[in-house]
Amino acid sequence: MRPLASILFLTVGIVFLYFGGRSACIGIASTFWPTVEGQILSSSVKAEAGKKGGKVFSAAVNYAYVVNGRSFTCDRVRFGSINTASTVFPNQVVERYPAGSSVTVYYSSSNPSSAVLEPGFQSASGIVLGIGIIFGSVGVAAIFLPTSRHEQRRRVLK
């Protein structure tokens, strides 16, 4: 593999590791956040145009909560959620959080505007981490492993 391709794979791997790791760490930390009661303001399935022309769907859940006398609204159900080409998962989320219902809101004590309804590590974060590991490993392997018989012989003769 060419050096530029190795660097590209390594860079993509690092980017995916950063975002997946960040999402996973915040998700895990959110399980220890304080909680308050909140109320679902609206809940629906949102459709958007996909990058390749199709539609992608996500759950649009907005909720309100009060921390230390200050009112906040948020739309984050979980850390690491992804859009899908199917409405099955978004519909399940909307059914779990119907408008007008009471919910437990986990909020960051250092930044109460950051909140989540489903704390913890999510599989989407794991998928992003896995992609980062794969790309990063290929990039590292391409840098350190000989790529041709000539290169293998040259390294042996050194």
Backbone torsions as a table, in degrees:
resi	resn	phi	psi	omega
1	MET	NA	141.1	-179.8
2	ARG	-69.3	152.4	-179.5
3	PRO	-58.6	-37.5	-179.8
4	LEU	-64.3	-42.0	178.0
5	ALA	-64.4	-39.5	178.0
6	SER	-60.5	-45.3	-179.9
7	ILE	-65.8	-38.8	178.1
8	LEU	-62.8	-48.3	178.6
9	PHE	-59.7	-44.3	-179.6
10	LEU	-63.6	-42.3	179.0
11	THR	-64.2	-46.2	178.3
12	VAL	-61.1	-41.9	178.2
13	GLY	-60.1	-43.8	-179.8
14	ILE	-64.5	-41.9	179.6
15	VAL	-62.3	-47.5	179.2
16	PHE	-64.1	-40.0	177.8
17	LEU	-62.6	-40.7	179.7
18	TYR	-62.3	-54.8	-175.7
19	PHE	-68.3	-40.7	177.5
20	GLY	-66.2	-42.4	179.4
21	GLY	-66.5	-40.6	178.4
22	ARG	-63.1	-46.9	179.4
23	SER	-62.9	-41.7	179.2
24	ALA	-64.6	-44.4	-179.2
25	CYS	-64.4	-44.9	179.0
26	ILE	-65.5	-40.4	178.5
27	GLY	-60.7	-45.6	179.3
28	ILE	-65.3	-43.9	179.0
29	ALA	-61.4	-33.2	-177.1
30	SER	-63.6	-20.9	177.9
31	THR	-67.3	-18.4	-179.9
32	PHE	-101.6	0.4	-179.9
33	TRP	-69.6	153.0	174.1
34	PRO	-68.2	162.4	-177.8
35	THR	-124.8	154.3	171.7
36	VAL	-140.9	162.9	173.9
37	GLU	-81.1	139.7	177.7
38	GLY	-132.4	177.7	179.1
39	GLN	-133.7	135.7	178.0
40	ILE	-73.5	122.3	178.8
41	LEU	-85.7	-44.1	179.1
42	SER	-152.6	153.5	-178.3
43	SER	-153.3	119.6	-179.0
44	SER	-156.5	165.1	174.6
45	VAL	-90.8	128.2	-177.9
46	LYS	-105.8	131.9	177.3
47	ALA	-110.4	135.3	177.7
48	GLU	-133.0	158.7	176.0
49	ALA	-71.6	131.9	177.7
50	GLY	-80.5	168.5	-178.6
51	LYS	-66.9	-27.1	-178.0
52	LYS	-105.6	22.0	174.1
53	GLY	98.9	-23.9	179.5
54	GLY	-79.9	-169.2	177.7
55	LYS	-109.5	147.4	171.8
56	VAL	-122.6	147.7	-174.0
57	PHE	-121.6	147.5	175.6
58	SER	-148.7	161.3	177.1
59	ALA	-88.2	128.9	176.9
60	ALA	-107.7	98.8	-177.7
61	VAL	-117.2	119.5	178.6
62	ASN	-112.6	134.6	-179.2
63	TYR	-139.3	158.4	-179.9
64	ALA	-121.0	149.1	178.2
65	TYR	-155.5	162.8	-177.9
66	VAL	-124.5	129.7	176.6
67	VAL	-126.9	122.3	179.3
68	ASN	51.0	42.1	176.8
69	GLY	80.7	-3.0	178.7
70	ARG	-102.9	135.4	179.7
71	SER	-89.3	140.6	178.4
72	PHE	-134.9	153.2	169.0
73	THR	-126.5	151.7	-179.6
74	CYS	-151.3	161.6	178.5
75	ASP	-128.5	11.6	-178.0
76	ARG	-88.4	119.6	175.8
77	VAL	-86.1	-44.0	-179.6
78	ARG	-152.1	159.6	174.2
79	PHE	-83.7	135.8	177.2
80	GLY	86.2	22.6	177.9
81	SER	-78.7	155.7	-178.1
82	ILE	-130.0	158.8	173.9
83	ASN	-83.8	148.8	-179.8
84	THR	-128.4	162.8	177.4
85	ALA	-83.7	-5.6	-179.4
86	SER	-112.5	152.6	177.8
87	THR	-92.8	0.2	-175.0
88	VAL	-60.7	-56.9	-178.0
89	PHE	-64.0	-48.3	177.9
90	PRO	-58.1	-37.4	177.8
91	ASN	-64.4	-38.3	177.9
92	GLN	-63.0	-41.3	179.0
93	VAL	-64.6	-44.9	-179.8
94	VAL	-62.9	-38.6	177.4
95	GLU	-66.4	-34.1	179.0
96	ARG	-70.9	-28.3	-175.7
97	TYR	-126.8	69.7	179.4
98	PRO	-71.1	148.6	179.2
99	ALA	-55.7	136.5	179.0
100	GLY	92.6	-12.2	-177.7
101	SER	-81.6	156.1	176.4
102	SER	-88.0	143.7	-179.4
103	VAL	-139.2	159.7	171.5
104	THR	-91.1	125.0	-178.5
105	VAL	-108.8	126.1	174.1
106	TYR	-94.8	125.4	-177.7
107	TYR	-129.3	152.8	178.4
108	SER	-76.0	125.5	-179.3
109	SER	-67.0	-27.8	178.8
110	SER	-83.2	-20.0	179.0
111	ASN	-148.0	82.9	-174.2
112	PRO	-59.1	-15.8	177.5
113	SER	-75.2	-13.8	176.2
114	SER	-92.9	115.2	-175.1
115	ALA	-143.1	166.7	-179.2
116	VAL	-155.2	149.6	178.0
117	LEU	-92.9	-32.6	-178.6
118	GLU	-121.0	91.8	-177.3
119	PRO	-75.1	167.5	174.2
120	GLY	108.1	176.1	179.1
121	PHE	-71.4	131.4	-179.8
122	GLN	-112.6	150.3	-177.1
123	SER	-61.0	-31.3	179.0
124	ALA	-61.3	-37.3	176.6
125	SER	-64.8	-39.1	177.8
126	GLY	-64.7	-37.7	178.5
127	ILE	-64.7	-45.1	179.5
128	VAL	-63.7	-41.5	176.3
129	LEU	-61.0	-43.6	179.4
130	GLY	-60.8	-42.6	177.5
131	ILE	-62.2	-41.4	178.3
132	GLY	-62.5	-41.0	178.9
133	ILE	-64.5	-43.1	-179.5
134	ILE	-63.2	-52.2	-178.8
135	PHE	-63.1	-43.9	179.5
136	GLY	-62.6	-41.0	179.3
137	SER	-64.3	-42.1	177.8
138	VAL	-63.1	-41.8	178.9
139	GLY	-63.5	-44.2	178.6
140	VAL	-66.2	-44.7	179.7
141	ALA	-61.2	-40.7	-179.3
142	ALA	-66.2	-29.2	178.9
143	ILE	-74.5	-41.5	-171.1
144	PHE	-98.3	-20.5	-179.7
145	LEU	-90.8	139.4	177.2
146	PRO	-64.6	144.3	-174.1
147	THR	-106.5	-12.5	-179.4
148	SER	-143.6	164.8	178.1
149	ARG	-61.2	-39.2	178.9
150	HIS	-60.4	-45.5	179.8
151	GLU	-65.2	-38.9	178.7
152	GLN	-62.7	-44.9	179.8
153	ARG	-64.5	-41.5	-179.8
154	ARG	-60.7	-41.3	179.8
155	ARG	-69.6	-34.3	178.6
156	VAL	-68.7	-37.5	-176.5
157	LEU	-74.3	-18.0	-177.3
158	LYS	-67.7	NA	NA
